[in-house]
Amino acid sequence: MERRETTALRIGEWCVEPTEGLISRNQSSIRVEMRAMRLLVYLAGRAGQVVSIDELLDHVWAGVTVSPDSVYQAVASLRRLLGDDSKQSRYIATVPRLGYRMVAKVSPWNEAPPPPDARMEPAPVSEPSTSPAPVLIASNPIPRNRVFLASAIGMVLCIALATVLLFRTESGVSPHPAAASTAAPQKSIAVLPFLDLTEGMNEEEFADGMTEELIDKLSKMPDLRVPAPTSSFFYKGKQTPVADIARSLGVAYVVDGSVRKSGNMLRVAARLVRADNGYVVWSETYDRPFTDRLMVQDEIAGKVAQALRASPEFNAP
């Protein structure tokens, strides 16, 4: 019998609040679409088990007629929000031809967090310790003036570093390739690298080309600010939530998508997400014969750009 969660859960590093539709970490909260939240909770309730696509459709999409594509998109959405990587999963792992498995540790939020695993333990030499370093007593005491000089230099360096970090934070300067503005313009959008969800993940080159083609099409729209491909591809494979990416790139919206293949047919899914609340404001799938790669990329990118151009989100004053 399905267990419906109403209390907060600890899933890996995240606090998941199903009733509020929120996930949070490090004082930062992200809103999750209702169906994606149900999917996350269902997988968490069966942590460590392989859950088939049919089972997810029966329970998460009960009473709704949808295709497996809805599951693929919801899983891709959760991975984006959680900062997960499909190739090195820390939360939702794909089990080829079988389904998905929650691989993160799951527990009620009010329980103590699980002890860190071996990867989190500091190494004896290469990893710096967070505790104060032990004081070593030298056989020949260091002169006091040298100690004072070293302390003064250390203090000056600390103050300088703190000043630089404070300036970068207040001025909105980001360590990422594109600087994040404090208030993103309404008509601004970033295209994240499309996910290669084909069997064997051997269409990464096509997915990357799809991303670049879409950036090119959108950048030609008047008054629409679009970060360059180098900025978008900086986040390829990174475990960074969408809200953080949008804030860093200084955009109000994010387009992401996926590429799948069945026989000689190609399916490209794309969606528009509002970064400040995580809501999906537009989505569409495109099925095309996989004959001429360049033609398919150009056609689908043109269709997506045309749909976004007609979207009310970009026609608001």
C-alpha positions in Angstrom: 0.0 0.0 0.0 1.3 3.4 -0.9 2.5 5.5 2.0 1.6 9.2 1.6 4.2 11.4 3.3 3.0 14.5 5.0 6.0 15.2 7.2 9.3 16.6 6.2 11.9 14.1 4.9 15.7 14.1 4.8 16.8 13.0 1.3 20.5 13.2 1.0 21.4 16.8 1.8 17.9 18.1 1.2 14.9 18.8 3.4 11.8 17.8 1.5 8.4 19.2 2.6 5.7 17.4 0.5 2.8 19.3 1.9 4.4 22.7 1.2 5.8 21.6 -2.2 9.3 22.7 -1.2 12.8 21.3 -1.0 15.5 23.3 0.9 19.2 23.2 1.6 21.5 25.8 3.2 18.7 28.2 3.9 17.7 28.2 0.2 14.2 26.8 -0.8 13.0 25.6 -4.2 9.4 25.0 -5.1 8.7 21.7 -6.8 5.8 21.0 -9.2 3.1 18.8 -7.6 3.6 15.8 -9.8 7.4 15.9 -9.5 7.0 16.1 -5.7 4.8 13.0 -5.7 7.4 11.2 -7.8 10.2 12.2 -5.4 8.2 11.1 -2.4 7.3 7.8 -4.0 10.9 7.0 -4.9 12.0 8.0 -1.4 9.4 5.6 0.1 11.1 2.8 -1.8 14.7 3.9 -1.4 17.2 1.3 -2.6 14.5 -0.5 -4.7 14.1 -0.4 -8.5 10.8 1.1 -9.4 9.5 0.5 -12.9 8.0 3.1 -15.3 4.7 1.3 -15.2 4.6 1.4 -11.4 5.3 5.1 -11.4 2.6 5.8 -13.9 0.1 3.7 -11.8 0.8 5.5 -8.6 2.2 9.0 -9.3 0.0 9.6 -12.3 -3.0 7.5 -11.1 -6.2 8.4 -13.0 -4.3 10.4 -15.6 -3.5 9.1 -19.1 0.1 10.0 -19.9 3.0 8.4 -21.7 6.3 7.3 -20.2 7.6 10.6 -21.5 6.0 12.3 -18.5 8.1 10.2 -16.2 11.3 11.0 -18.1 10.6 14.7 -17.9 9.7 14.6 -14.2 12.9 12.7 -13.4 15.0 15.1 -15.4 13.3 18.0 -13.6 14.0 16.5 -10.2 17.7 15.9 -11.1 18.0 19.5 -12.1 16.5 20.7 -8.9 18.5 18.4 -6.7 21.7 19.1 -8.5 22.0 15.4 -9.5 23.9 13.9 -12.4 22.4 11.1 -14.4 25.9 9.6 -15.1 27.0 9.7 -11.5 23.8 9.7 -9.5 23.7 10.7 -5.9 19.9 10.8 -5.7 18.0 9.2 -8.6 19.8 6.5 -10.6 18.6 5.1 -13.9 18.5 1.3 -14.1 18.5 0.5 -17.9 15.4 -1.2 -19.1 14.0 -1.5 -15.6 13.3 1.9 -14.1 14.7 4.2 -11.4 16.1 3.8 -7.9 16.5 6.3 -5.1 20.1 5.9 -4.0 20.3 8.7 -1.5 19.8 8.1 2.2 16.2 8.8 3.3 14.9 9.4 6.8 12.4 11.7 8.7 13.8 15.2 9.0 13.6 15.3 12.8 16.0 12.4 13.0 19.7 13.1 13.4 21.4 13.2 10.0 23.3 10.0 9.0 27.0 10.0 9.8 29.2 11.1 6.9 30.6 8.4 4.7 34.2 7.7 4.1 34.3 10.3 1.3 33.4 13.0 3.7 36.2 12.2 6.2 39.3 14.4 5.9 42.3 12.7 4.5 45.4 12.7 6.7 47.4 15.0 4.3 45.5 16.4 1.3 42.3 17.4 3.1 42.6 20.5 5.4 41.1 20.0 8.8 38.3 22.4 10.0 39.5 22.2 13.6 42.3 24.5 14.9 45.7 23.2 14.1 47.6 21.9 17.2 50.3 24.2 18.6 53.8 22.7 18.0 56.4 23.5 20.6 59.7 24.1 18.9 63.0 23.3 20.5 64.2 26.8 19.6 61.5 29.4 20.4 60.7 31.8 17.6 61.5 35.4 18.5 58.4 37.4 19.5 58.9 40.1 16.8 58.7 37.4 14.1 55.5 35.9 15.7 54.0 39.4 15.8 54.9 40.1 12.2 53.5 36.8 11.0 50.3 37.4 12.9 49.9 40.9 11.5 50.5 39.7 8.0 47.9 36.9 8.5 45.4 39.3 9.8 45.9 41.7 6.9 45.4 38.9 4.4 42.3 37.7 6.1 40.8 41.2 6.1 41.7 41.7 2.4 40.1 38.3 1.5 37.0 39.1 3.5 36.7 42.5 1.8 37.0 41.0 -1.7 34.4 38.3 -1.0 32.1 40.9 0.5 32.5 43.2 -2.5 31.9 40.3 -4.9 28.7 39.3 -3.0 27.3 42.8 -2.8 28.1 43.7 -6.4 26.6 40.5 -7.7 29.9 39.2 -9.1 29.8 35.5 -9.5 32.7 33.1 -9.7 31.0 31.5 -12.7 31.7 32.6 -16.3 28.7 35.0 -16.4 28.1 37.6 -13.8 24.8 37.4 -11.9 22.8 40.6 -11.6 20.8 41.4 -8.5 17.5 41.8 -10.4 17.3 39.6 -13.5 15.5 41.3 -16.4 12.1 39.9 -17.2 13.0 39.1 -20.8 16.1 37.0 -20.1 16.6 33.3 -20.6 19.4 30.8 -20.4 19.4 27.5 -22.3 20.9 24.7 -20.2 22.6 21.8 -22.0 20.0 19.3 -23.2 20.2 15.9 -21.5 21.1 12.8 -23.6 18.6 10.2 -22.4 19.1 7.8 -25.3 20.0 4.2 -24.6 23.7 4.1 -24.0 23.8 7.9 -23.9 25.6 8.0 -27.3 23.8 11.1 -28.7 25.6 13.7 -26.5 27.0 15.5 -29.5 23.5 15.9 -31.0 22.1 17.1 -27.6 24.9 19.7 -27.4 24.2 20.8 -30.9 20.5 21.1 -30.1 21.5 23.4 -27.2 23.7 25.6 -29.3 21.2 25.9 -32.1 18.4 27.0 -29.7 20.7 29.6 -28.1 21.4 30.9 -31.6 17.7 31.1 -32.4 16.7 32.8 -29.2 19.6 35.3 -29.3 18.0 36.7 -32.5 14.8 37.6 -30.7 14.6 41.4 -30.1 15.0 42.6 -26.5 15.7 39.1 -25.2 18.9 38.6 -23.3 20.5 35.1 -23.8 23.8 34.1 -22.2 26.4 32.7 -24.6 26.9 29.0 -25.0 30.2 29.1 -23.0 28.2 30.3 -20.0 25.5 27.7 -20.3 27.9 24.8 -21.0 29.9 25.7 -17.9 27.1 24.0 -15.9 27.1 20.8 -18.0 27.4 17.9 -15.6 27.5 20.3 -12.6 25.4 19.4 -9.6 23.8 22.9 -9.4 20.1 23.6 -8.8 18.3 25.6 -11.5 17.6 28.5 -9.2 21.3 28.9 -8.5 22.2 28.7 -12.2 19.6 31.4 -13.1 20.8 33.7 -10.3 24.5 33.3 -11.4 23.7 33.9 -15.1 21.3 36.8 -14.2 18.3 35.4 -16.0 14.6 35.1 -15.1 13.8 32.0 -17.1 15.6 28.8 -18.0 15.0 26.4 -20.9 16.1 22.8 -20.5 15.2 19.6 -22.3 16.2 16.1 -23.3 16.8 14.0 -26.3 15.6 10.4 -26.7 15.6 7.9 -29.5 13.6 4.9 -30.5 14.6 3.1 -33.6 14.8 5.8 -36.3 12.6 8.2 -34.4 13.9 11.1 -32.3 12.1 12.8 -29.5 13.2 16.2 -28.2 11.5 17.6 -25.1 11.8 21.2 -24.1 10.3 23.3 -21.3 10.4 26.8 -20.0 10.9 27.2 -16.2 10.5 30.4 -14.2 13.6 30.5 -12.0 12.2 32.4 -9.0 9.5 29.8 -8.2 10.4 26.7 -10.2 7.1 26.6 -12.1 7.0 25.2 -15.6 5.2 27.8 -17.7 5.5 26.0 -21.1 6.6 22.5 -22.4 6.4 20.6 -25.6 7.8 17.5 -27.3 8.8 17.1 -30.9 9.0 13.7 -32.7 11.0 13.6 -35.9 12.6 10.9 -38.1 16.3 10.8 -37.3 17.7 11.2 -40.8 19.4 14.6 -41.2 20.8 15.7 -37.8 21.4 19.3 -38.8 18.0 19.7 -40.3 16.3 18.2 -37.2 18.3 20.5 -34.9 17.4 23.6 -37.0 13.7 22.7 -37.3 13.1 21.9 -33.6 15.1 24.9 -32.4 13.0 27.1 -34.7 9.8 25.6 -33.4 10.9 26.1 -29.7 11.9 29.7 -30.4 8.6 30.3 -32.2 6.6 28.9 -29.3 8.6 31.0 -26.7 8.2 34.1 -28.8 4.4 33.6 -28.6 4.4 32.8 -24.9 2.6 35.4 -22.7 5.6 35.3 -20.4 7.6 37.2 -23.0 4.9 39.5 -24.2 4.2 41.0 -20.8 5.0 44.7 -20.6 
